[in-house]
Amino acid sequence: MAPRKSERIVNLTICLLSSRRYLPKERIREVVEGYHDLTDGAFERTFERDKDDLRGMGVPIEMGSNDKFFDDEIGYRIRRADFELPPVDFTPDEVTALGAAARVWQQASAARQTAKALGKLRAVGVEPDVERLAALQPAVTAREPAFDALWQATISRSEVAFRYRGSDEMRHVEPWSVIWRKGSWYLLGRDTDRDQDRMFKMSRIRSLPTVEGEPGGYRVPDNLAERQASLEPVPPDAEALVAVRGDRAPTIRRAGAPADPPHHVQLPEGFAVWRVPYARSGDFVGQICAAGPDAVVLEPRELRERVLAQLIAVVAAHPDPRPA
């Protein structure tokens, strides 16, 4: 199986960054995994697309000749001085985020391809300067099937379509950013059908995303951090005692911890009490109502009354169709 595009681009970057000299196109074709099995025409097209992708990501590719008197053989390289960032100071929160990214990089499958690329460079007589690679980490990879397609669409600014959660409805999204939070990958973007900002958990995407828009088809907002914050769940500011039947209502049980029932409450058979933190401004009432008869609010009274009012409204809106 041919290497994925992300691995090929990482190998191309390593090849151009580690060489002290300009590498001609044919030498690049020999040493970069994913090029040497292509036909001449396919290689030319793929190489040009990969260079455009790297430049689109801000990686400067320099063209030139190793012989200042004979410049007929044009080669390519990435100068470390152009590639590296200047010294940067990070806040404690930013250092924490970088640590999480480093844990992902350590597990990156591209590490094996990196070693193979360096070996092939040496085999054809190009001695790589491995110190130059200190500026480069292996590509971030993920186990989510949708990750690669969404990552590429984010870079090219192309609208995508996919099915989400339990619905067969196709969601059309302008992807803005790929986000790692609380152990999961998310896509931040604009749902064009609903004309609303949305955050999609990649593990809940049910189909491989397909590109449905042209590259550069939309503009990414400048205030991404603010938009992401507006979609984050509201932190808990209250606690409830909820009786749950057996192993039902897993969402409620996962959010809480076992607790003793109030002394004045006689629990129905098969129920246990859970102490669950929740946000008063959130949709905890909807979560409890969705559990139906398998979840009963014991405390606080205000939450219990809101749940009862919601259930009564649902019954009133769906009268029994059977004759009296």
N, C-alpha and C positions, 0 to 999 in steps of 0.2 A: 504494500500500500504506500502511495506517495505521501511524504510528510505533509502535514497541514500547512496552510499558508502562513500562519503565525510562526511556526518553527522555521520555515524557509526564510522569512524576513529577519528573524533573529540571527540565523546563520549568515545571511548576507551582511548584516550589521557587524557581526564579529569579524567576518572576512575583511571588510573594508576598514574597520577600526584597528585591527591588529597588525595590518601591513604597514611597513615604513615607506613603501614605494607605491606608485600608481599601479593598480592591477588592471591589465587589459581584459576586455570583455570575455575572451575565450578562456583565460585562466580562471575567471570568476565562474564561468560555466562548468569548469572541471571540478572545482573544489566545493561549491555550495550544494548541499543536499537539496534535491528537488529541481535542479537545472539540467544535469548532464544526461538525463534520459529523454529530454524533450527534443522535438524536431527543431530545425533551425528557425522556422517561422514562429513556432510556439514559444521558443526560448526568447526571441526578440520581444514578443508581446508581453510575456510574463515579466521579463527583466525590466522593461519600461514601466509596467504597472507597479512593480515592487519599489522602484526608485521614486515614483510619484507618491506612493503610500508613505515611504520614509520621510520624504520632504514635507508631506502633509502633517506628519507627526513632529516636525521641527528638527529632523536629523539632517544636517547639511552634508550633501555628497559633493565632493570636489572633483572636477575633471582636469586632467593635465597629462603631460608626458614626462617620462623619466630622463629623456635626453633633450636638453635645451636646444641642440642643433638640429635634431630630427624629431619633429612632433607629429609624425604621421601615425604613430601608434598611440592612440588616446587611451588612458586608463582612468580608474576611479579609486578614491579613497575617502576616508572620513578622518579629518584632523582632530586629534584629541582636544586641542585647545578650543576648537569650534563646538565640540560635542558636549564638553563638560559644563556643568553649572558653576557659577561663582559661589564662594562660601555663603552658606545660608544658616541663619539661626532659627531654631525651632522652639515653639512653646511646648510645655509638658504634654498637652493634648495631641499636638502634632507628632511628637516623639512616640507616643503610644500608638498612633495610627500607622507610623512607619514600621513599628515593631510587628504589628499585625500583618502588614504587607510582606515583611521579611519572612514570616512563617509560611506565607503562601509561596513565596519565591523558592524557599528551601525544598518544597515539594514539587517544583515545576518539572514537568516531563521534558522541557526543552534542555535541561542540564545535560542529558545524554547526548542530544544533538549538538550541543556546544562542544563537548569533548570530541565528537566525531569530526566536526568542522575543523578544529585545530589540528587533528591528526592528518586530515587530508591536505591542509595547507603545507604541513611539513613534508608530506610525501611527494609533493610536486615541486619542492625546492623553495617554497616561500616560508621563511622562518618568522613566525608571528611574534610580535612584541606583546607578551602576555600582560605586562604591566599596564598596557593601554586598556585592558579589559576591566580594570578596576572601576571604570566609569560606567560599566554596563552590568546590569543584573539580568538573569534569565527572564524570559517572558512570563508574565503572570498567567497562569492557567487555572482552570476550574473544572470540576467534575460535571457542572451543569451542561447538558447538551446544547442549550440555547446560547451559551456564553460567547462562543466565537462569532456567531452571526450577529449578535447584538453589539459586540465590541467593534466589529468592522463597520456596522451601520452607524455607530456613534462617531467613529473617526470620519467617515465619508459624509455624514449628515444625510442619510437616506431613510425615508419612511419605511417601517416594517409592519408586518401583519402576523398575528399568532392567536391561538386559542388559549384562554386563561381559565384556571380553576376548573369547575365542573360544567362550564357552559360550552355549547358548540358555537357560540357567537364568535366571529372573527374580530379581534381588536386591532385597530389601526393606530400606530403610535409613531411620533417623531422622537427618537431616542436622543436624550441630552447627555446623560452620564451613566456610567456603570459604577455602582456603589457597593462596598463591603461593610456590612454592619451586623453586629451580634451573631457572627458565625454564618452568615448567608449573603449571597449576591443578590442585588436589586438593580432594576433598571428605572431610572428617573426620566420622565419624558412627558409629552403632551398627547393625550388621547384625542385624536382628531375628530372622532365621531361624537364624543361628548363635549369637546372643546374645553377640557379640564386638565390640570396637572395631575399626574398619577405616578405612583411608585409600585412597580410590579416585582414580586418575589420570583426569582428565576426558577426555583424548584416547583412553582405552581404553574409554569407555562407548559401546556399540554401538547404543543406542536412545535416543530422547528420553525423559527421565524423566517419569513420570506421577505425579500426586498421588493417594495412596490413603488418606490419613488426614485427620482434621479438624484445622483450625488449633488450635495450642496443645495438641496431643495428647500431648506428652511434655515432659520437663524437661531442659534442657541442663545437663550437669555443670559444677560450678564449677572443676574442675581440668583445663581443656582443655589448657593448656600441658603438663602432665605426661602426659596421655594421648597428645598428639601426639608428645612425645619418646619414648614407649614404642614407637611405631610407626615411628620413623625407622630407616633402615638403620644397622647397626653399622659404624663406620668401619674401614677396613682396618688390620690390624696384622701382616700378613705378605705375602710375595711368592712367586709360583710361576713356574716355567718350564713352559709348556704348548706342545706341538707341535700345530698345527692344520692340517688339510688344506685347502689353497687358500682359497676364500672362505667356507668353512663356519664354523659356530659364531660368528655375528656378535656375540653378546652378550659372549663371551669376548674377541674381538679388539678390540671397542670399549673394553673396560675396561683393556686393556693397551697395550704398545708393542713393536715388533719388537725382537728380541734375538738374539744369537749362541747357537748350541747349545753345550752343554758339550763339551769336547774329546774325551771318551770316548764320545760318542753319535753313532751313524750314523742320520741321519734317513731315514725312508722317502721315496720319491719323491712330490713334490707337497706335502710338509709344510713349514711354517715355524714358527719358535719365537717365542713371545710372552711377555714378562715382565708378569705380571698381579698387581696388588695384590688382596688378599682379606682378609676377616675370619675368623679361626679359628672364631669362634662363629656364623658365618653359614652359608649353604647353598651354599657354593662347590662342595662335593662333588656336590650335586644338579645344579648347572649343568653340570659336566663330564660326569656320567653321562648327562644329557639329550642331549649331543652324540654319544653312542655312539662309533663307531670314528673319528670325525672329530677327536677331541681326546685327546691322550695326555699325562699328567703326567710330566715329566722330573724335576723337583725341586719341593719337598723330598720326601724319602722317606716321611715320615709322611703327607703328603697323598696320595701315590701309593698307599700301602697302604690308606688309607681308601676311595679310589675303587675299587680292585680288590675290596675286601670288599663294597662296595655292589653292584657289578656281579655278583659271584658270588651274592649274596643274591637279586638279581632273577632270574637264570637259574634258581636253585633253586626259586623261587616260581612259575616258569612253565616247567614241563618241556615238552620237545618232544612234541607230540601225535602225531607220526608214528610208526608201528610200527618197531621196531628192524630 
